[in-house]
Amino acid sequence: MQEGNPPQVEQTIDVSIDVSIDVSIIVACYNERPVLRDSITRLVDVMNGTRYANSYEIIFVDDRSRDNTVEIIRELIEKYPHIPTRLIRHATNLGRGRTVMDGFEAAQGRVMGFLDIDLETPAHYIPVAVLEIERGADVVSAMRIYRFHLRSFYRQVLSMGYHRLVASVLHLPLQDTEVGFKFFNREKAMAVLQECTDPGWFWDTEVMTRSYFGGLKIVEIPTLFIKRYDKKSSVRPIHDSLEYFGRLRRFRREALRLEREYRERGLTPVEVHTVSHPVGHGDEPNLARVK
């Protein structure tokens, strides 16, 4: 985020272990009681099966949850004493973008990223994202593959419509800017991330736009999207869609400026690559782990 917008942090708890950190995983939390224990168990199981088992950290950032999310985080920190962890608590609710960025500011890993902790995009894709960063990508973002469910059909339609609108208005050849699963080469991407100003859900669109016109190499990985109905979503489809469209309209001028400046330097945006890793079958994709 730009200067002049410091995080309002109520409390920071740091469980440091003397290890070199390769991968930083940001867990942005807001009322995550129904899913947090199970999701962190799955995430840890995935990471402990990779060569990063002894060199990753988990940074929890709680955005003023109203349930017992913070207490659960403390339990998890005690449960996994061998994993470097950090808990950052916001004094007020600041929004998804600000929450993720506070985690990034605290990250130590060469690779850093976040995923929505309901794991609708499963944790098994983290090793794939890290591998693509190591192969030269600066940004790796999931590209959701939906199963048809009548209960969530309206959300799929809204999501597809928004993606097409983003492509048209912002001139982005990206398939899924809003997905809650993005990983970055910290050294290459941090300057671009710090230019982002939106503290809320539109941050995802902004960061991908700035990354694209900032010349960062972007890779999209197809991922199976598994809708969960055991946690109440904080997304309000009609209200949020109208808000998104308003922010998209206001951001368009900035996006056009970014595009113009990039082309004035005699450059053209780098090609966006989509990798062909299998999306998996069943609830947990059968992906080759990074060994």
Secondary structure, 3 states (H helix, E strand, C coil): CCCCCCCCEEEEEEECCCCCCCEEEEEEECCCCCCHHHHHHHHHHHHHCCCCCCCEEEEEEECCCCCCHHHHHHHHHHHCCCCCEEEEEECCCCCHHHHHHHHHHHCCCCEEEEECCCCCCCHHHHHHHHHHHHCCCCEEEEEEEECCCHHHHHHHHHHHHHHHHHHHHHCCCCCCCCCCEEEEEHHHHHHHHCCCCCCCCCHHHHHHHHHHHCCCCEEEEEEEECCCCCCCCCCCHHHHHHHHHHHHHHHHHHHHHHHHHHHHCCCCCCCCEECCCCCCCCCCCCCCCCC
